[in-house]
Amino acid sequence: MAGIGVGHERKVQLVDDRDHFIRTLSLKPLLFEIPGFLSDEECRLIIHLAQMKGLQRSQILPTEEYEEAMGTMQISQLDLFQLLDQNRDGRLQLREVLAQTRLGNGRWMTPENIQEMYSAIKADPDGDGVLSLQEFSDMDLRDFHKYMKSHKAESSELVRNSHHTWLYQGEGAHHVMRAIRQRVLRLTQLSPEIVELSEPLQVVRYGEGGHYHAHVDSGPVYPETICSHTKLVANESVPFETSCRQVPPTWELPSTPRPGTPMAQVQPCPEAMPFYLAPGELWAILVSPWECPQLGTCSTAPLPYSYMTVLFYLNNVTGGGETVFPVADNRTYDEMSLIQDDVDLRDTRRHCDKGNLRVKPRQGTAVFWYNYLPDGQGWVGDVDDYSLHGGCLVTRGTKWIANNWINVDPSRARQALFQQEMARLAREGGSDSQPEWALDRAYGDARVEL
């Protein structure tokens, strides 16, 4: 869908008895708003269904197996220092550490608690907040793990503070859930097969004090990675297998090695695979070495492929709770520029007001955006870094939202083959003949969102 220009509006018919208007909110990322996408009654029903099913805390990363992984980590402190030292000045400034702040227990780090950690483990003897190579080399990295294990993060300190559940939208679902999926189909103008075979609806509740620090909804496209669902029909072998959306690096997916497995014991990681961790997780290698192909461990899974995000606001929020896009329509994108002096644009508890674009939650409104740039051939290209977004602190009341993520395989050929196979199964006997992995209800509550 073309954005034309910020503020541009177009009329569309998503339901038979009324018109909707789509307004362009930004061009980088390509982001749109549709007031009244859901009726008040539909919003209340979704909340009711979610409450009936029951919500669980939206966890970030499991904490088990860290000590085991630490014991097998094959990376020198010099190598790690050089990876963290982005400006190559031989010193680790706080902003370089803050650029990689998500630690293994899901805690969101600030300058204050990083310095508290330095002090507790005696990492910064001169107390200047900067680590020299010598100071870094003198540390025992296991002390970081011990410190994090002994300091349980409060909910306000987590990367994400919310509860969620999943609602089935496939054949046999509540008629309103089916109607919403059909409306999304009309909105996105994608093929029915792509939308119908995407994830169920995620419903999220943010209580007072809830937030979600800025993140992206998908990861880079790697030719060495295949989606779990399309692999089952593609009959090809690649080094990495992943779900078609974000998967915590600690998950052990089929045919992938355990975190920390020495490279000599597993199929070599492809040379073309760059050093890559989930956004903000490089510093986490101090406590959990999930993915470091050049330095001796193999990954469990790169971040996979959510082509498009459709977000629905289910209620009016009394205070706060905006969706912030910190770098929307910036002229350029530089990850290190997200942190300037005492302002971290990714921090949605402290600095939401500094973001370029904030969308106020209004009941029934939907916003949607593309997580990838086009590849010029009608399929997904590079991740759109400008799609960085987060949920601002809820200062009063409760915020309810829902998410539809539209999933595709980065290989157009594999996606087409998967859709053909699903169509064949449907012709031969309807949805009951499809294997359980092909139905969106198979996701259940097993998904854990980063």
Secondary structure as a PSIPRED ss2 file (coil, helix, strand):
# PSIPRED VFORMAT (PSIPRED V4.0)

   1 M C   1.000  0.000  0.000
   2 A C   1.000  0.000  0.000
   3 G C   1.000  0.000  0.000
   4 I C   1.000  0.000  0.000
   5 G C   1.000  0.000  0.000
   6 V C   1.000  0.000  0.000
   7 G C   1.000  0.000  0.000
   8 H C   1.000  0.000  0.000
   9 E E   0.000  0.000  1.000
  10 R E   0.000  0.000  1.000
  11 K E   0.000  0.000  1.000
  12 V E   0.000  0.000  1.000
  13 Q E   0.000  0.000  1.000
  14 L E   0.000  0.000  1.000
  15 V E   0.000  0.000  1.000
  16 D C   1.000  0.000  0.000
  17 D C   1.000  0.000  0.000
  18 R E   0.000  0.000  1.000
  19 D E   0.000  0.000  1.000
  20 H E   0.000  0.000  1.000
  21 F E   0.000  0.000  1.000
  22 I E   0.000  0.000  1.000
  23 R E   0.000  0.000  1.000
  24 T E   0.000  0.000  1.000
  25 L E   0.000  0.000  1.000
  26 S E   0.000  0.000  1.000
  27 L C   1.000  0.000  0.000
  28 K C   1.000  0.000  0.000
  29 P C   1.000  0.000  0.000
  30 L C   1.000  0.000  0.000
  31 L E   0.000  0.000  1.000
  32 F E   0.000  0.000  1.000
  33 E E   0.000  0.000  1.000
  34 I E   0.000  0.000  1.000
  35 P C   1.000  0.000  0.000
  36 G C   1.000  0.000  0.000
  37 F C   1.000  0.000  0.000
  38 L C   1.000  0.000  0.000
  39 S C   1.000  0.000  0.000
  40 D H   0.000  1.000  0.000
  41 E H   0.000  1.000  0.000
  42 E H   0.000  1.000  0.000
  43 C H   0.000  1.000  0.000
  44 R H   0.000  1.000  0.000
  45 L H   0.000  1.000  0.000
  46 I H   0.000  1.000  0.000
  47 I H   0.000  1.000  0.000
  48 H H   0.000  1.000  0.000
  49 L H   0.000  1.000  0.000
  50 A H   0.000  1.000  0.000
  51 Q H   0.000  1.000  0.000
  52 M H   0.000  1.000  0.000
  53 K H   0.000  1.000  0.000
  54 G C   1.000  0.000  0.000
  55 L C   1.000  0.000  0.000
  56 Q E   0.000  0.000  1.000
  57 R E   0.000  0.000  1.000
  58 S C   1.000  0.000  0.000
  59 Q C   1.000  0.000  0.000
  60 I C   1.000  0.000  0.000
  61 L C   1.000  0.000  0.000
  62 P C   1.000  0.000  0.000
  63 T C   1.000  0.000  0.000
  64 E C   1.000  0.000  0.000
  65 E C   1.000  0.000  0.000
  66 Y H   0.000  1.000  0.000
  67 E H   0.000  1.000  0.000
  68 E H   0.000  1.000  0.000
  69 A H   0.000  1.000  0.000
  70 M H   0.000  1.000  0.000
  71 G H   0.000  1.000  0.000
  72 T H   0.000  1.000  0.000
  73 M C   1.000  0.000  0.000
  74 Q C   1.000  0.000  0.000
  75 I C   1.000  0.000  0.000
  76 S C   1.000  0.000  0.000
  77 Q H   0.000  1.000  0.000
  78 L H   0.000  1.000  0.000
  79 D H   0.000  1.000  0.000
  80 L H   0.000  1.000  0.000
  81 F H   0.000  1.000  0.000
  82 Q H   0.000  1.000  0.000
  83 L H   0.000  1.000  0.000
  84 L H   0.000  1.000  0.000
  85 D C   1.000  0.000  0.000
  86 Q C   1.000  0.000  0.000
  87 N C   1.000  0.000  0.000
  88 R C   1.000  0.000  0.000
  89 D C   1.000  0.000  0.000
  90 G C   1.000  0.000  0.000
  91 R E   0.000  0.000  1.000
  92 L E   0.000  0.000  1.000
  93 Q C   1.000  0.000  0.000
  94 L H   0.000  1.000  0.000
  95 R H   0.000  1.000  0.000
  96 E H   0.000  1.000  0.000
  97 V H   0.000  1.000  0.000
  98 L H   0.000  1.000  0.000
  99 A C   1.000  0.000  0.000
 100 Q C   1.000  0.000  0.000
 101 T C   1.000  0.000  0.000
 102 R C   1.000  0.000  0.000
 103 L C   1.000  0.000  0.000
 104 G C   1.000  0.000  0.000
 105 N C   1.000  0.000  0.000
 106 G C   1.000  0.000  0.000
 107 R E   0.000  0.000  1.000
 108 W C   1.000  0.000  0.000
 109 M C   1.000  0.000  0.000
 110 T C   1.000  0.000  0.000
 111 P H   0.000  1.000  0.000
 112 E H   0.000  1.000  0.000
 113 N H   0.000  1.000  0.000
 114 I H   0.000  1.000  0.000
 115 Q H   0.000  1.000  0.000
 116 E H   0.000  1.000  0.000
 117 M H   0.000  1.000  0.000
 118 Y H   0.000  1.000  0.000
 119 S H   0.000  1.000  0.000
 120 A H   0.000  1.000  0.000
 121 I C   1.000  0.000  0.000
 122 K C   1.000  0.000  0.000
 123 A C   1.000  0.000  0.000
 124 D C   1.000  0.000  0.000
 125 P C   1.000  0.000  0.000
 126 D C   1.000  0.000  0.000
 127 G C   1.000  0.000  0.000
 128 D C   1.000  0.000  0.000
 129 G C   1.000  0.000  0.000
 130 V C   1.000  0.000  0.000
 131 L E   0.000  0.000  1.000
 132 S E   0.000  0.000  1.000
 133 L H   0.000  1.000  0.000
 134 Q H   0.000  1.000  0.000
 135 E H   0.000  1.000  0.000
 136 F H   0.000  1.000  0.000
 137 S H   0.000  1.000  0.000
 138 D H   0.000  1.000  0.000
 139 M C   1.000  0.000  0.000
 140 D C   1.000  0.000  0.000
 141 L C   1.000  0.000  0.000
 142 R H   0.000  1.000  0.000
 143 D H   0.000  1.000  0.000
 144 F H   0.000  1.000  0.000
 145 H H   0.000  1.000  0.000
 146 K H   0.000  1.000  0.000
 147 Y H   0.000  1.000  0.000
 148 M H   0.000  1.000  0.000
 149 K H   0.000  1.000  0.000
 150 S H   0.000  1.000  0.000
 151 H C   1.000  0.000  0.000
 152 K C   1.000  0.000  0.000
 153 A C   1.000  0.000  0.000
 154 E C   1.000  0.000  0.000
 155 S H   0.000  1.000  0.000
 156 S H   0.000  1.000  0.000
 157 E H   0.000  1.000  0.000
 158 L E   0.000  0.000  1.000
 159 V C   1.000  0.000  0.000
 160 R E   0.000  0.000  1.000
 161 N E   0.000  0.000  1.000
 162 S C   1.000  0.000  0.000
 163 H E   0.000  0.000  1.000
 164 H E   0.000  0.000  1.000
 165 T E   0.000  0.000  1.000
 166 W E   0.000  0.000  1.000
 167 L E   0.000  0.000  1.000
 168 Y C   1.000  0.000  0.000
 169 Q C   1.000  0.000  0.000
 170 G C   1.000  0.000  0.000
 171 E C   1.000  0.000  0.000
 172 G C   1.000  0.000  0.000
 173 A C   1.000  0.000  0.000
 174 H C   1.000  0.000  0.000
 175 H H   0.000  1.000  0.000
 176 V H   0.000  1.000  0.000
 177 M H   0.000  1.000  0.000
 178 R H   0.000  1.000  0.000
 179 A H   0.000  1.000  0.000
 180 I H   0.000  1.000  0.000
 181 R H   0.000  1.000  0.000
 182 Q H   0.000  1.000  0.000
 183 R H   0.000  1.000  0.000
 184 V H   0.000  1.000  0.000
 185 L H   0.000  1.000  0.000
 186 R H   0.000  1.000  0.000
 187 L H   0.000  1.000  0.000
 188 T H   0.000  1.000  0.000
 189 Q C   1.000  0.000  0.000
 190 L C   1.000  0.000  0.000
 191 S C   1.000  0.000  0.000
 192 P H   0.000  1.000  0.000
 193 E H   0.000  1.000  0.000
 194 I H   0.000  1.000  0.000
 195 V H   0.000  1.000  0.000
 196 E H   0.000  1.000  0.000
 197 L C   1.000  0.000  0.000
 198 S C   1.000  0.000  0.000
 199 E C   1.000  0.000  0.000
 200 P C   1.000  0.000  0.000
 201 L E   0.000  0.000  1.000
 202 Q E   0.000  0.000  1.000
 203 V E   0.000  0.000  1.000
 204 V E   0.000  0.000  1.000
 205 R E   0.000  0.000  1.000
 206 Y E   0.000  0.000  1.000
 207 G C   1.000  0.000  0.000
 208 E C   1.000  0.000  0.000
 209 G C   1.000  0.000  0.000
 210 G C   1.000  0.000  0.000
 211 H E   0.000  0.000  1.000
 212 Y E   0.000  0.000  1.000
 213 H E   0.000  0.000  1.000
 214 A E   0.000  0.000  1.000
 215 H E   0.000  0.000  1.000
 216 V C   1.000  0.000  0.000
 217 D C   1.000  0.000  0.000
 218 S C   1.000  0.000  0.000
 219 G C   1.000  0.000  0.000
 220 P C   1.000  0.000  0.000
 221 V C   1.000  0.000  0.000
 222 Y C   1.000  0.000  0.000
 223 P C   1.000  0.000  0.000
 224 E C   1.000  0.000  0.000
 225 T E   0.000  0.000  1.000
 226 I E   0.000  0.000  1.000
 227 C E   0.000  0.000  1.000
 228 S H   0.000  1.000  0.000
 229 H H   0.000  1.000  0.000
 230 T H   0.000  1.000  0.000
 231 K H   0.000  1.000  0.000
 232 L H   0.000  1.000  0.000
 233 V H   0.000  1.000  0.000
 234 A H   0.000  1.000  0.000
 235 N C   1.000  0.000  0.000
 236 E C   1.000  0.000  0.000
 237 S C   1.000  0.000  0.000
 238 V C   1.000  0.000  0.000
 239 P C   1.000  0.000  0.000
 240 F E   0.000  0.000  1.000
 241 E E   0.000  0.000  1.000
 242 T E   0.000  0.000  1.000
 243 S C   1.000  0.000  0.000
 244 C C   1.000  0.000  0.000
 245 R C   1.000  0.000  0.000
 246 Q C   1.000  0.000  0.000
 247 V C   1.000  0.000  0.000
 248 P C   1.000  0.000  0.000
 249 P C   1.000  0.000  0.000
 250 T C   1.000  0.000  0.000
 251 W C   1.000  0.000  0.000
 252 E C   1.000  0.000  0.000
 253 L C   1.000  0.000  0.000
 254 P C   1.000  0.000  0.000
 255 S C   1.000  0.000  0.000
 256 T C   1.000  0.000  0.000
 257 P C   1.000  0.000  0.000
 258 R C   1.000  0.000  0.000
 259 P C   1.000  0.000  0.000
 260 G C   1.000  0.000  0.000
 261 T C   1.000  0.000  0.000
 262 P E   0.000  0.000  1.000
 263 M H   0.000  1.000  0.000
 264 A H   0.000  1.000  0.000
 265 Q H   0.000  1.000  0.000
 266 V C   1.000  0.000  0.000
 267 Q C   1.000  0.000  0.000
 268 P C   1.000  0.000  0.000
 269 C C   1.000  0.000  0.000
 270 P C   1.000  0.000  0.000
 271 E C   1.000  0.000  0.000
 272 A C   1.000  0.000  0.000
 273 M C   1.000  0.000  0.000
 274 P C   1.000  0.000  0.000
 275 F C   1.000  0.000  0.000
 276 Y C   1.000  0.000  0.000
 277 L C   1.000  0.000  0.000
 278 A C   1.000  0.000  0.000
 279 P C   1.000  0.000  0.000
 280 G C   1.000  0.000  0.000
 281 E C   1.000  0.000  0.000
 282 L C   1.000  0.000  0.000
 283 W H   0.000  1.000  0.000
 284 A H   0.000  1.000  0.000
 285 I H   0.000  1.000  0.000
 286 L H   0.000  1.000  0.000
 287 V C   1.000  0.000  0.000
 288 S C   1.000  0.000  0.000
 289 P C   1.000  0.000  0.000
 290 W C   1.000  0.000  0.000
 291 E C   1.000  0.000  0.000
 292 C E   0.000  0.000  1.000
 293 P H   0.000  1.000  0.000
 294 Q H   0.000  1.000  0.000
 295 L H   0.000  1.000  0.000
 296 G C   1.000  0.000  0.000
 297 T E   0.000  0.000  1.000
 298 C C   1.000  0.000  0.000
 299 S C   1.000  0.000  0.000
 300 T C   1.000  0.000  0.000
 301 A C   1.000  0.000  0.000
 302 P C   1.000  0.000  0.000
 303 L C   1.000  0.000  0.000
 304 P C   1.000  0.000  0.000
 305 Y C   1.000  0.000  0.000
 306 S E   0.000  0.000  1.000
 307 Y E   0.000  0.000  1.000
 308 M E   0.000  0.000  1.000
 309 T E   0.000  0.000  1.000
 310 V E   0.000  0.000  1.000
 311 L E   0.000  0.000  1.000
 312 F E   0.000  0.000  1.000
 313 Y E   0.000  0.000  1.000
 314 L C   1.000  0.000  0.000
 315 N C   1.000  0.000  0.000
 316 N C   1.000  0.000  0.000
 317 V C   1.000  0.000  0.000
 318 T C   1.000  0.000  0.000
 319 G E   0.000  0.000  1.000
 320 G E   0.000  0.000  1.000
 321 G C   1.000  0.000  0.000
 322 E C   1.000  0.000  0.000
 323 T E   0.000  0.000  1.000
 324 V E   0.000  0.000  1.000
 325 F E   0.000  0.000  1.000
 326 P C   1.000  0.000  0.000
 327 V C   1.000  0.000  0.000
 328 A C   1.000  0.000  0.000
 329 D C   1.000  0.000  0.000
 330 N C   1.000  0.000  0.000
 331 R C   1.000  0.000  0.000
 332 T C   1.000  0.000  0.000
 333 Y C   1.000  0.000  0.000
 334 D C   1.000  0.000  0.000
 335 E H   0.000  1.000  0.000
 336 M H   0.000  1.000  0.000
 337 S H   0.000  1.000  0.000
 338 L H   0.000  1.000  0.000
 339 I E   0.000  0.000  1.000
 340 Q E   0.000  0.000  1.000
 341 D C   1.000  0.000  0.000
 342 D C   1.000  0.000  0.000
 343 V E   0.000  0.000  1.000
 344 D E   0.000  0.000  1.000
 345 L C   1.000  0.000  0.000
 346 R C   1.000  0.000  0.000
 347 D C   1.000  0.000  0.000
 348 T C   1.000  0.000  0.000
 349 R C   1.000  0.000  0.000
 350 R C   1.000  0.000  0.000
 351 H C   1.000  0.000  0.000
 352 C H   0.000  1.000  0.000
 353 D H   0.000  1.000  0.000
 354 K H   0.000  1.000  0.000
 355 G C   1.000  0.000  0.000
 356 N C   1.000  0.000  0.000
 357 L E   0.000  0.000  1.000
 358 R E   0.000  0.000  1.000
 359 V E   0.000  0.000  1.000
 360 K C   1.000  0.000  0.000
 361 P C   1.000  0.000  0.000
 362 R C   1.000  0.000  0.000
 363 Q C   1.000  0.000  0.000
 364 G C   1.000  0.000  0.000
 365 T C   1.000  0.000  0.000
 366 A E   0.000  0.000  1.000
 367 V E   0.000  0.000  1.000
 368 F E   0.000  0.000  1.000
 369 W E   0.000  0.000  1.000
 370 Y E   0.000  0.000  1.000
 371 N C   1.000  0.000  0.000
 372 Y E   0.000  0.000  1.000
 373 L E   0.000  0.000  1.000
 374 P E   0.000  0.000  1.000
 375 D C   1.000  0.000  0.000
 376 G C   1.000  0.000  0.000
 377 Q C   1.000  0.000  0.000
 378 G C   1.000  0.000  0.000
 379 W C   1.000  0.000  0.000
 380 V E   0.000  0.000  1.000
 381 G E   0.000  0.000  1.000
 382 D E   0.000  0.000  1.000
 383 V E   0.000  0.000  1.000
 384 D C   1.000  0.000  0.000
 385 D H   0.000  1.000  0.000
 386 Y H   0.000  1.000  0.000
 387 S H   0.000  1.000  0.000
 388 L C   1.000  0.000  0.000
 389 H E   0.000  0.000  1.000
 390 G E   0.000  0.000  1.000
 391 G E   0.000  0.000  1.000
 392 C C   1.000  0.000  0.000
 393 L C   1.000  0.000  0.000
 394 V E   0.000  0.000  1.000
 395 T E   0.000  0.000  1.000
 396 R E   0.000  0.000  1.000
 397 G C   1.000  0.000  0.000
 398 T C   1.000  0.000  0.000
 399 K E   0.000  0.000  1.000
 400 W E   0.000  0.000  1.000
 401 I E   0.000  0.000  1.000
 402 A E   0.000  0.000  1.000
 403 N E   0.000  0.000  1.000
 404 N E   0.000  0.000  1.000
 405 W E   0.000  0.000  1.000
 406 I E   0.000  0.000  1.000
 407 N E   0.000  0.000  1.000
 408 V C   1.000  0.000  0.000
 409 D C   1.000  0.000  0.000
 410 P C   1.000  0.000  0.000
 411 S C   1.000  0.000  0.000
 412 R H   0.000  1.000  0.000
 413 A H   0.000  1.000  0.000
 414 R H   0.000  1.000  0.000
 415 Q H   0.000  1.000  0.000
 416 A H   0.000  1.000  0.000
 417 L H   0.000  1.000  0.000
 418 F H   0.000  1.000  0.000
 419 Q H   0.000  1.000  0.000
 420 Q H   0.000  1.000  0.000
 421 E H   0.000  1.000  0.000
 422 M H   0.000  1.000  0.000
 423 A H   0.000  1.000  0.000
 424 R H   0.000  1.000  0.000
 425 L H   0.000  1.000  0.000
 426 A H   0.000  1.000  0.000
 427 R H   0.000  1.000  0.000
 428 E H   0.000  1.000  0.000
 429 G H   0.000  1.000  0.000
 430 G C   1.000  0.000  0.000
 431 S H   0.000  1.000  0.000
 432 D H   0.000  1.000  0.000
 433 S H   0.000  1.000  0.000
 434 Q C   1.000  0.000  0.000
 435 P C   1.000  0.000  0.000
 436 E H   0.000  1.000  0.000
 437 W H   0.000  1.000  0.000
 438 A H   0.000  1.000  0.000
 439 L C   1.000  0.000  0.000
 440 D H   0.000  1.000  0.000
 441 R H   0.000  1.000  0.000
 442 A H   0.000  1.000  0.000
 443 Y H   0.000  1.000  0.000
 444 G C   1.000  0.000  0.000
 445 D C   1.000  0.000  0.000
 446 A C   1.000  0.000  0.000
 447 R C   1.000  0.000  0.000
 448 V C   1.000  0.000  0.000
 449 E C   1.000  0.000  0.000
 450 L C   1.000  0.000  0.000
